[in-house]
């Protein structure tokens, strides 16, 4: 059964050993998990390409409404990047619905993109790249 994302969330801790706190002013997140592949096609491949997996990686982004003043987690995300942190943060991404399913990992904040317009709520976007593995859990 499909679920609605309205129960989803993003939690953030400035250190991988910390307990992530809800970053409540975000409204959506995206996670991209990829696998690098080596092509290993040979003359005997019957005209079809063949591959062997190599390294996995993950990155993503989150967007919401700028509230650096009132949101401790959003401020921590911005500070992690602006202060050139030398250790990764911890990010938890909950999928939504009534389940507690989601993804956790150590990540670097690689970009933030606030913008302002006279006739709109100020958006805030953050990009992140995971270091090491990303784990999936049914109990976030």
N, C-alpha and C positions, 0 to 999 in steps of 0.2 A: 504494500500500500504506500502511496506517495505521502510525504509529510510536508507541512508548511514550514518555512524557515523562520517564522516569527518567534520560535523558541530558541533560536540560535544565539550564540554569543562569541565574543572574543575576550580572552583573559590574558593579562600580561604581567610579568615580573621582570625587573631589571637584571636579575641573576637567575641562572639555571637551577640553583638550589632553593630559590624563593617560592612562595605560594602565590600563583597568579591571581590578580584581582580583576574583577569585571571592569572592562572598559565600556561603560554604558552608553557613550555617545556615538558608538559605531553602529551602523545599520546593515552592513553587509561585508562579507569577506569572501575571498577566493583562494583556493589552494591548488597549486599545480605540481603534481608529483611526476617526475620523468625518469626514464632509464636511457642512458647512452647505449648505443648499439654499435658493435663492430660488424662490418660486412665481411662474411667469410665464404662468399660464393666461389665456387670452383668450376672447372670445366664439366665436372660431373653433377652439377646442380640442376640438370634437366631444364635449363632456361629460366629457373626461378631464383631470385636472390635468397640468400640464407644469411642469418644474423646470429650473433652471440652477444648476450647482454654484458655490459661493462659496469659503469657506475650509476647509481641512482642519485637523484637530487630533488629538492623541493623548494618552491618559492610561492609567494602569494602577495595579496594586498588586502587592505581593509579600507572602507570609506564610511564616513559619517559626518557629523556636524562639529565644527570647531568649538571646543570647550576646554582649552588648555588651562584656563583659570579655575574651573570648577571640577574637572575630572583628573583625579590623581593619576590614573593609568594613562590617559592621553598625554598628560604632562610628562610622565616617565618615558613614554615612547619617543616623544620629541627630544627629551634630554638625552636619551640613549644615543641618538644620532648626533645631535649638536655638540655633545661633549666628547665625541669620538671614543665611545666606550671600547675597552680592550677585551671585553668578554661578552659572549652572546647572552641574549635574554631568554626567557622561557615564554612560549606562546601556547595557549590552548584555544582550539577552535571547535566549538560545539555546533553540531549540525542543526538541531531544532526538533520540534515536535515534543512529545512527552518523554522521549528517550534522553539519555545522557551520553549519547554516542558522539565521538569526535576525535580530534587529532591533537597531539602534543609533540613539541620538540624545542630544541635550542635554536635560536634564530638571531640573525643580525638585522637591525633596521637599516635598510639601504636607501630609503628616500621618504620624504614627507612632502605633501603638496597642498598647502592651504591656498585659498584664493578668496577674494572678496568682490561683491557686486552690490551696488546701492539698493537693488530691489530683490535681494535673495538672502537666504540663510547661508552662512559661510561654511563651505564644505571643507573637509579635512581628509586627506588620503595618506595612507602609509604603506610602503612596500617593504617586504621582508624576505630574506633568504635563509633557509634552514641550514644549520651546520650539523652534519651527522644524520642519524636516522630520524624519521618521523614515525611516531607510534599511533596506532588506532586503539581506542578503548571504548567499551560499552558502559563505562562508569566514570565519567568526568565529574 
